[in-house]
Amino acid sequence: MVRRVRALVAVLSLLVAGLVAGGVPLSRPAEAQSLLAGGTISEIRIEGSQRIEPQTTLTYLGLQPGDPFDPVRLDKALQALFATGLFADATLKREGDVLVVTVVENPILNQVVFEGNQRLDDDTLQAEIQSRPRVVYTRTRVQSDAQRILELYRRSGRYAATVEPKIIELPQNRVDLVFEIDEGETSGIKSINFIGNRAYSDSTLRGEITTTESAFWRILSSTDTYDPDRLNFDRELLRRFYLSEGYADFRVDSVVAELSDDREGFIVTFTVEEGELYTFGKIDVVSSLKNLDPASLQDKITTIEGETYDASAVEGTVAALTEAVGNLGYAFVDISPRVDRDATNRVIGITYEINEGPKVYVERIDIEGNVRTLDEVIRREFRLVEGDAFNATKLRRSRQRIQNLGYFRTVQVDNVQGSQPDKTIVKVSVEEQSTGDFTFGAGFSTDSGPLGNIGVRERNLLGRGQDLRLNFTLSGVSSQIDLSFTEPYFMGKNLSAGFDLYRTTREQDQSDYKEERIGFGLRAGFSWDENLRQVVRYVLERKNIKEIDANASAVIQDDEGIRVKSALGQTLTYDTRDSRFDPTTGWTVSLDNEFAGLGGDSYFVKSTLGGAYYIPVLEQVTLKFGAEVGAIYSIQDTRVSDRFFIGGPSLRGFAVGGVGVRDTSTDDALGAKYYYTGTAELVFPLGLPDEFQIRGRLWTDIGAAWGIDGEENFSNVEQSKALRASIGAGISWNSPFGPIQVDLGYALLKEDFDETEVFRFSFGTQF
């Protein structure tokens, strides 16, 4: 029996030796051990190469003559060839002591083509994939590219999209790659539901998140499409909302998005756990900084014992304390709220601990996302520069200044660890928006009828932050063209400079004459500090009062003719508002003076002083108080074109020039030397979806205007210092076509000779 087994083993050994000598290929480790074990490689022969040099293949192989036929090394060599991505197939076989390497090269991509894409253009898709012309084709890369394209469509809400890559073979081992795309329909949000909410209704919570249910009026919005990233953000928004309302234990257990049975949209369900309502307990401030009395900071604390817990108020207090301590000269400070939670009584005590923070300096400022806008335009708005001590308050102010430029839709400013523990890197990420304005304005008054204007403006010319504006005003009674240019940082300094050219012709229907102005102005502005800014200007203007109606007031007829004004003026403004475009808090005051008499034949001093105060009453509800006074003093008699005309936007409920001195025999408005106005306005949401951006306004205006030179020389001239008052309501809509405002006003207190106006309308658009 033993002899038979030995004989069988001998026969099998001879068979294996014959197969090896005959060149049996190797493609797996098991074959390597059975066929290529033993002996030394005397020669390596490369077969199948077309573009790739045999020597290059040998380099990738990692073997050379003299190496043993080691199955493990041979297997690693085969894996190394496949890892290059250059070969579709590769095999090893042994012919005696010769190792034969047979390769099949991957083809080269001739071109990459997209078919069926309409929502995403070729450039957008090409930027997201790795396959490129003149690059080696690999199946793995193409499948990865197809998946990336699907992700792009899913982010835009098209979960029904399909992508099928196809290959068109060409001569010389080249191929065309075609991605056949079926975009499918948009996967909208059919409904948004909440489970576990008791304190707030579903409709209230829907108003706190960014994702919205699909509706016909959201054709210009993308918030009603399914986006997993947006839903994650909505989780955070819900958390912030509940924490600001006193629910300190709130959490979102899950967010589930299920495709509806008809596969036309998603049903989103938030499962939440509200927890209990907490109130603030004891509030205290402690400090480890020398010479800093915590009692001096009590007025900065907005968290009050006994009131409902509000996490946003805690954050606001930390910010206010940080700014106050920083202003006292402590560059490095760390303020952290220590929380003392009493779950039994549902009370949260807060102790604000003020400690010396780590001494951290700004290593560098990195900016990304600005395609058009130059880096220097953003950097010059920073209150920090490289090498400065890091200051969180200055960083927040820098972000607000960048946002106030109006060039960016979003501005994100963060800081990360620098190259060393005492250094930080400030990262700025911006998303640019259109800075060109094409505006239409329309209005109506009882005496002037319809009027309108057209304006073209670029607020970020060539990405340099320069402001260029061309404006036309056209109506049945007037025409105006003016050109202005502003360089915000003249010669690299914190000094703005600009010029104005204008020509205006207006038929003053309320005064029965035509006025023509042709002028040129130079101006420069600079900031005294963060909030105080001054602008100085020079104006050279030619005024011509002509075509006076034969029945016009004698006051106006005496002003007929040409006069030249050469005037120097200034405007001093102090502004603490949180936003120049949509202020909700803060105040502003402005003083404007003009002295005419530097040549020409007009001699007067004209001054106005005005201000506004904004108070956040409730969330999205703002109360505004404003007031303005003005006066003009002249060495010689003032002209009608130099005086103040009050009404219209300055005193709603009254026509332009409707309040002031008037010739009752001709019903001509003569302007006024003195005036004052005041306003109170409440701005609030109307309960419509936020994407409509429609807000209501309730307002009341007061004011008066009086004074004219040589009144005793004219008859039938009426004026009164008596208070005028009006009330009204309006609607503001930041529509996709531009801002639209409608106002209805009613004059409560007026004189018999005043001109009133009930309806005002304005419309604009932007590109």
URPE-V888711 format. One record per helix or strand of 2 or more residues. SS is the DSSP state (alpha for helix, beta for strand). FROM is the first residue (numbers start at 1). LEN is the number of residues. If there is no record, write none. Layout:
# URPE-V888711
[[SS & FROM & LEN] [SS & FROM & LEN]]
This chain:
# URPE-V888711
[[alpha & 2 & 20] [beta & 25 & 2] [alpha & 29 & 7] [beta & 43 & 5] [alpha & 54 & 8] [alpha & 71 & 13] [beta & 87 & 9] [beta & 98 & 8] [beta & 108 & 8] [alpha & 122 & 7] [alpha & 139 & 17] [beta & 162 & 9] [beta & 174 & 9] [beta & 188 & 8] [alpha & 202 & 5] [alpha & 216 & 3] [alpha & 228 & 17] [beta & 251 & 9] [beta & 265 & 9] [beta & 279 & 9] [alpha & 294 & 7] [alpha & 311 & 17] [beta & 333 & 10] [beta & 347 & 10] [beta & 361 & 8] [alpha & 375 & 5] [alpha & 392 & 13] [beta & 408 & 10] [beta & 423 & 10] [beta & 436 & 10] [beta & 449 & 13] [beta & 466 & 10] [beta & 478 & 10] [alpha & 490 & 3] [beta & 495 & 14] [beta & 513 & 15] [beta & 532 & 15] [alpha & 554 & 5] [beta & 561 & 15] [beta & 586 & 15] [beta & 604 & 15] [beta & 621 & 14] [beta & 661 & 3] [beta & 668 & 5] [beta & 674 & 12] [alpha & 690 & 3] [beta & 694 & 13] [alpha & 711 & 3] [beta & 717 & 2] [beta & 720 & 16] [beta & 738 & 12] [beta & 759 & 5]]
